[in-house]
Amino acid sequence: GIKHGKNVGSSSDYVATIDMLTTWFTPNSVKLIAIDCKPYDLKRIDAASMRDRERLELARRYCKENNITWFLFNSQTLPKNFVKNLDALCPTLKRQEIIDLKNSQHYSSLVALLNSEGTRSKPFFLIKQFAAEKNLDEQQVFVMFKYGVWTQDIDHNFENYFDTWNPLIPGGRKLREQMRSRFLGEL
């Protein structure tokens, strides 16, 4: 077996950790999925120390023994523009602000507008027009827009560069489902 290492400068065992342990609820069950976020190079014999690979193996075995789906993840597995787009769109809203936004009539109207017109027109101008027609602050509407694209209520393929000066490119929902299947399998 693989021995647990010792914490540096002490005689206590090093305890491996899992970066994220997520809970997924399905109609018939609850499933745990463990995600370790490490460079994929750790799997290559020539790229990492044996101890680093052993630590990954400890986490994998622990998860297997406890019926937890485990996988190794790294942003290198995502399309090149994907991470940049997510960073640019990341909402900074508090929970109640999100609830209020999602429940607002303006949000659902903006989502409908951008899903119907956003692939033919520049979102920048649609947002400005929407704000003027509804007598809303443009920045508030841009926040709604960013949140809508982030959640894929407004469909845009994150594999493509994202900006408001170019029409939206559909396919984000399809990409999200493909990635969910690839990483999480059938829940």
Steps between C-alpha positions, in 0.01 A plus 500: 500500500585865492630638828373830626783750509585715799426871524823693459670559835271268697425138561131532410366328192430705191130468425409530137224743417259525214470846348122491457243252619165572337156359565266435207132435556314292244137390513599161643829554681772720639841470339835629625755615246856583603702736285874543539630806317859423413719522191447199277877465483484336843379185325815485285786307656764744374317817609432457869650343804389154593360644824271743312362214294456289814295778661269506200472124517410513871215741423382287207502180707325667793225617268467160334470324837230746605305493173592859415562588138847655477668682220799717438421837350707780358407809303723365221210269414273793420483681166756782482255791524273328750687594818559857379130540426396361837743730680362800312138409572530378857210657691576691817143492622390395844249218540199728555601715203505190281158392627358848436659516155374155395148584619484837328283556196782703342744208523268257324423762234871568444574127475221455245624799296861385490413139423286613206703797369849458648629278221407758236583822684775624728396446862651839593235684298217267604588564867512877453167496316342274764620726782361809327162339425459371857646814658771293673859576585723359223749358749217314673397351165862403423512318837182313404652419161827371646311286749276365224797396288683359805205274584428427134149641532636695202663245270857579392774253417793573734744329263480821301631836607230695680434870480190715469612647166446175315183295465455208736596157372253231609625170633593576860224284641604213277865547605400506867310172460794339316739609773263384773479157337875484443594594854209374704356216295144396561372624832 
